[in-house]
Amino acid sequence: MNILFCSVGRRCELLKDFRRTLGDKARLVVTDNSLYAPALEFADISYKVPLINDEAYIPMILDICRRENINAVTTLIDPEIAILAEHREKFEQLGVTVLAPYLETARLCFDKYEMYKHLVKNNIPTIKTFGSYDEFKAAYDDGVISLPVFVKPRTGSGSVGARRIDGLELLKDVTSQDSSLIIQELMTGEDMDADIYVDTVSHKPIAIFSKKKISTTIGGANKTISFKDEKLFEFVKKALQTLRFNGPLDMDLFYQDGQYYLSEINPRFGGAYLHAYGAGVDFPEFIYNNVHNKAENRECIGSYEEEVVMMMYDSVVISKLNDIKSSVKSI
């Protein structure tokens, strides 16, 4: 099996996990727009490509799929998810499985305010969210929401610009300077997430790995501990019934006053998926079985140990510039 990881960046450990599971049963092909993306060093074949909004980008990715006989493609950054989903038919014509949600779902996941409205419409408990200061102020005056609140960008990833706001004047000032911000109630319950695999044959969730966040930095959790709760598993399955996913995703949740609340969904490999893999929840094996064997995976929701801890740390890649240039292909 040949799998293409787009916008691979720093996801070195993820590629290592694929290598541990699949060994020489798969070739790992990767792309990035920078020669200096460290994960390029952990692939079988690496390509330097334009930025994802370049008009030559998708034609180049399709060309790589032809050249390398790619069987499955995924991306590791949020802005590219909808791009792959939009061109799903072109990939499928080449026999390539797109490990990304279908287009409407991809767009909902990227736009947090639209996702909020979708969840409310479908009676999925979620965090009160407001698209503008005026909308928030009307709800505030009616006693629907109180201060402090949390603001974050309506689109994007990595928690850049997300912060707590305690006063009305500051909130008005901040949102007037940046109209891309949404306003949310400040959740005080437990912060957690779930790594989920939606089978590409049955289109059902067959694996859910839940973990509580011990520590977070910009970009996500860096220390987590696994736990199980049938109530959470049922909550996740109910939420997924209203959306169309295909492959891996990461769901951010809060648990407060005896209720789970869905915060947002990142329909790709989450940065902390490494925890799930380390606890035995093997998405690479699921992908191989779906794509290479064209077989449905058996459900294994909750098939892992509780109180397994993940602690992330930094590492480096050292290489000569000439070696980097000679190993990374261009089209």
Buried (B, 14 or more C-beta within 10 A) or exposed (E): BBBBBBBBBBBBBBBBBBBEBBEEEBBBBBBBBEBEBBBBBBBBBBBBBBEBEEEEBBEBBBBBBEEBEBBBBBBBBBBBBBBBBBBBEBBEEEEBBBBBBBBEBBBBBBBBBBBBBBBEEEEBBBBBBBBBBEBBBEBBEEEEBEBEBBBBBBBBBBBEBBEEBEEBEEBBEBBEEEEEBBBBBBBEBEBBBBBBBBBBBEEBBBBBBBBBBBEBEEEBBBBBBBBBBEEBBEBBBBBBEBBBBBBBBBBBBBBBEEEBBBBBBBBBBBBBBBBBBBBEBBBBBBBBBBBBEEEBBEBBBBBBEEEBEBEBEEEEBEEEEEEBEEBBBEE
